[in-house]
């Protein structure tokens, strides 16, 4: 019996009609595997994931595969966005085994959750052979599997970056010294490390696939403001312009796709994530503040309107994502041929649009289609606006990507902060009103008995408890509402969240676990200070603690932020690009040296 029909997660509901006897993650599933004496298949993905859809269509909707799975394993489906703790534990195992991560994540584990094999996407025939091999090994060589699983768990438990011992400089009961928690030289070296990976031709960091890496961009802006370093600002300005002129940016309706498959930002992986757009809205607002270039204000406004127009839920929160696929075809909503332009606009305007948006007969994407770009701003602004409107109207008649409309606390916190700051800088009340509605939803629905729940959907709050990034991002969002409304209740709510962090997430040495002390215990307790596409929960929480200390004049929160950042100073020094969230949190705490 498939048990996903009543799941809150849209991703789980996408699998509710599979012939696979799926279970949601939980004690019942593990107990069933123990009762049957079979291993677990733990399949982790998310609703907007293209290859998750492919594996679902090829394997999980297939009767042959389902019959084999139902006989050999207990199958668990996990939404990584709903349960980032489960995802983190098994992603660490996947990286330990293969050196590479990704989704869908395919893990085989003992009934207690101990992983002994992990991979990502498998075509049907390969997957069938894998299931048979796991079944054979579980039946005939179980000892080998359990030894391998124990070794994986031990390796993951002992893995992690080098951390500093800060308890002498600042004991857990304080006070901390009046010096920078991270030496200025370390922050400068981190900025130089990021600059060294800068693509001077195309903007951005590294090569294809090219991600926005917003935490690194935000840190470079902080570094510029502290030091006056013009190169840091120039890198962010160039990167932001190239991204917004490329196909990674929706030239008709605003909003950024997840990443570009090429180094020139031309062809995106088309899923649009709330967290990317919230963070990039902050960055484009900041770049506009520093440069006063109307181009950046326009991109910020279009991104803010994308959040409000396309991702707002009926309850006032923000949906998680728009799919990469439309009807199983990636990019079908967004790509154009010259003929399609002519059909929508007529010959003369189609020729104009093809020139403006770099649409060619050869195409830049699949099957002769092109993803719209904007290499330069058109001189005729009125005609350009009319063409955009007409193409947007024509595109609205196409099938549209599905929306994952669950509300994730951390990502909504990021959107609230971004919209609040955008509205304050550019004076748009509609953005501030959207931020206020979302903040009220988090305060009134996601808070239960003083604790934070991670997800809701259709006004129903989910069972998964908040993780560290939820507490850090939502506390910062509540403080942003306090700063513009001067309503003390928002500051009090932020303080309450941070008190939970100090009581339940601290590691006793100055750092943080990603899960609370009273949360479900997994085979490992995750704690990762490095960034993903968003700043780490550690970085978000350190920044929130520092900000709250400024508002409350309470040294306990300042000392907690100091310890958390001083502890990861070695990480910032050795992994600048992937610890930029931490570096950005440390910048406001720099103490001028005599």
ABEGO torsion letter per residue (X at the ends): XBAAAABABAAAAAAAABABBBBBBEAAAAAAAAAAGBBBBBBBBBAABAAAAAAAAAAAABAAAAAAAAAABBBBBBBAAABAAAAAAAAAAAAAAAGBBEOBBBBBBBAAGBBABBBBBBBAAAAAAAAAAAAAAAAAAAAAAAAAAAAAAAAAAABEBBBBBAAAABBAAOBBBBBBABBAAAAAAAAAAAAAABBAAAEEBEBOBBBAGAAAAAAAAAAAAAAGBAAAAAAAAAAAAAAAABAABBAAAEEBBABBABAAGABBBABBBAAAAAAAAAAAAAAAAAAGBAAAAAAAAAAAAAAAAAABBAAGBBBABBBABBGGBBGAAABBBAAAAAAAAEAAAAAAAAAAAGBBAAEABBGGBBBBBBABBBABAAAAAAAAAAAAAAAAABBBBBBBABBBAAAAAAAAAAAAAAAAAAGBAAAAAAAAAAAAAAAAAABBGGBBBABBBGGBBBABBBBAAAAAAAAAAAAAAAAAAGBAAAAAAAAAAAAAAAAAABAGAGBBBABBAABBBBABBBBBABBBABBBAAAAAAAAAAAAAAAAGBAAAAAAAAAAAAAAAAAAAABAAAAAAAAAAAAAABBBBX
